[in-house]
Amino acid sequence: MGHSGIVYLTGAGPGDPKLITVGGLESIRCADVIIYDRLVSDALLMEARRGAELLYVGKASGHHTLKQDEINALLAEHAERGLTVTRLKGGDPFVFGRGGEEAAYLAERGIRFEIIPGVSSCIAAPAYAGIPVTHRKLAASFAVITGHECADKDGACVDWGWAAGAETLVVLMGLQQLPYIVEQLLGNGKSPVTPIALIQSGTLAEQRVVVGTLKTIAAMPETAELSSPAAIVIGPVVTMRDKLRWRAVEAVLQD
């Protein structure tokens, strides 16, 4: 069955509104309805056309405005009315954004959709902290995992043995689980002196960075001052920050 409506599953990028893609910005400007997440910049919402409906469906830790199945139904409901819907998601829709679930829901109902990738915080937050996730002399690969261990039995769980072997490991949504993450990595053979960086509010003006080692990071007083959202980077590339810190303004905390 055909629908004249369409859903754009759009990545809004990691926070700094300048990091939206050209396609992403176009999808905001043409939308009849924008259904957006917690970490989407107000500056991007201001690009919506006059008369567009803006619906907030953000999820914070422990508090969800709408459940995922309700968000899915909302997307379909508006598209089936023939509207242009932009689902604006922080980062990239397919990097821990549940965009795959939303796309599958639309596909099952014959609703047209397009995926507009976004810059993920897994590469952008380290970059804005002066940390390259790969480097010819330090890391030929990087891995990205979620700090939310599977909350339900159907979810994919982190293989910590595999994660501990990553040359560069990036953990998203992991700040509250930091002691557990460190314990798992050390228990699976990661060296206690492995450098680690915690990046709060990556790419934003209020970005803060704490650097330590797996052995020291959890006990550092600066760590206790950080809050979500935060990206965690683990591996020798963290040492490049000493040379590559390029942001003139940053509330830096460092041991």
N, C-alpha and C positions, 0 to 999 in steps of 0.2 A: 504494500500500500504506500502511496506517495504522500509526501507532505511538502507544502511550499515553505515551511519553516526550516531553519537550520540552527545547529548549535556549534559555536566555535569553542573548543576546549583550549583555552589560551593560557600560556605561561606568562605571568606578570613579571618574572624575574625575581632577583633575590632581595629587593627592598629599595635600592636606589632607582627612582623612576626613570633615570636616563638609560637604564639597562633593558628597558622593554624593546622588543624587536619592532621593525617597521610593520610587519604583518600583525603583530599583537596590538599595536596602536590603532591600526586600521579596524581591527575587530571591535575595539572599544568604541570607536567613533561611529560605527555603522549600526550598533546594537539597538534594538528596541528594549531589551531587558539585559541587565548585567547582574549576574549572580556571583558574588565575590567572597573571598576568604579574608581571614583575620589579618594577614600580613601584607595585603595589597595597599600600596601607597595612595593616599588621598589625591595626590597630584595626578595619578592615572585616572581616578574616578571623575576628576574635573574635566577630562577629555570627552566624557560622554555627551552625546548630542542633547539638546534641549528636549525635554519630554520623555527621555529614556527612563525606565523604571530601574532603580537600583535596589537589589535585595541582598542583605547581608546574611550569610550562612556560615560564619566563621566558627572554627573549633579552637578552643584553648584547652590546655591540659586540664582534664577533669570537668570541662564545661563545654557542651556542644549545643549550639543554637538549634540545629536540626540534625537528626540522624542521617547517615549516608543514604539510606533507602528513600528518605523524604526528599533529600537533595536530588536524587535521580529522578523521582517523580515530578519534581518542580521543573527540571529541565525539559522533560518530555511534555508536560502540560502546556508550557508556553510555546514550544516548537510546534506542537500539534494545532495551535491556534494560528499558525502561519507566521509567527514572529521570528525575528533574528535574535538569537540568544547568545550572549557571550558569557561563558563560564570562566571567570577570571581567578586563576589559582596562583598562589605564591610559588616562585621558582619555576620548575618545569612540571607540566601536568603528569608526566609518567615517572618522575623521580619521587617516590613515596607520597604522591599527591592524590592517589586513588583515581587518577584520570582513566586508567585502564578499565576500572569497574564502571565508571560513568559512560565511557565509550561503548562498552559491551552492552549496557542497558539500552542505549540509544539504537545500537545496531540490531538488537533483538526486536525492536519495535519499528524498524524500517525508517527511522528518523535520520535525516541527513546530518552529518557532522564533519567538521574538519579539526585536525590537531594542529595547533600553532605552538611549537616548542618554545620554551623560555630558558633563560640563563639560570642554571641551577646554583643554589648557594653552596653546593659541594665543591664547585670550582671558584665561584665568585668571592665567597667570604675569605678563603685562603688568599686569593689574589689581592684583595683589598688590604690584607694584613701583611703583604709582602712575602707570601709563601706560595711557590709554584708546586702544584701537586705532582708534577713529574719534573725531572732534571737529568740531563744526560749522564752526570757523574754520580747521582744519588738515588734515583728511582726511575725505572723504566715502565712502571705501571702504578696505578692507584685503584683502590677499592672503596666503594661507598656502601655503608650499612646504616640501618636505622637503629637508634638507641632504644626504641620501643620494642622490647621483646614481645613476641606474639601474645596478644592478650586472649586470643581464642585458639582452640585446638586446630582450626582450619587454616590459620595463618602460617606464613613461612617464617621460620625461626632462623636466627643467626647461627652459622656454623663458626664457633669461636676459634676452633683449630685452624680453619682456613683464614679467618680474619687476622689472626695473630701472625700469619705468614706474609701479609700484604706489605709491600715496600713502603707505600703510603696508604694509611687508612684514614678515611674521612667518616665521621659519625655525625649524622644529623639527628636532631631531637633526642640528644643523649645526656644533656647536662644533669638532669635529676638522677640519672643512672650512673654517673661518673664512677663512684667507688666500685660498683658492680662491673662496669666495663673494664676498669683497670685490673680488677681481680681476675677476670676471665682471660685477659691478655697475658698477664704475668703467669697465670696457671697453665697457659698453653705455650709457654716458652719465650715470650717477648722479654727482651732485656729491660731491667728496671731503669736503666739510664737512657732509654729511648726518649727523644724529645717529644713534647706534646704541646699544642697550643689550643687554647679555648678562645673562641671568637664570638663575642656577644654582639648582636645587632649588626652582623656583617654587611658591609657596603653602605650603611647609614652613617649620618653625622655622629651619632652616639655610639659608634662602634668602640668596643673595648677588647683588649687582648691580654690574656695571661699566658705566659710561657713557663714551662717547667719540664720535669721528667715524669715518667710513669710512677716513679718512686715518691716524688715530692708533691705532685700537683694537687692531690685531694686534700692535703693538709695545709696548703698555702692559704693565708688569710684572704688574699685577693680573690681566690676562687670562690669563696663563700659569698662575695659581694656580687657575683654575676647572676644574671637571670636569663630565662629563655626569651627569644630564640637564640640558640648558640650552636655553632659548628665546632666540632672537635677534629683536629688534624694531628696524626701520630706518625712519626717517622723522621728520618734525617733531613728531609726537605725543610723542616721547621727551622733549622739553623740558618737557612738562607734569608730569613727575616732580618737578620742583623745588617745585611747589605741592601736588601730590596725594599725596605720600608719606604714607601713613596708618598704616603698621604701626609699632607702638611698638618691636618687636624685629626687628632685621634686621642681619645682618652685612654692613654696607654697605662697598663699595669704590667709590670714585668719584674721577675725576680733578678 
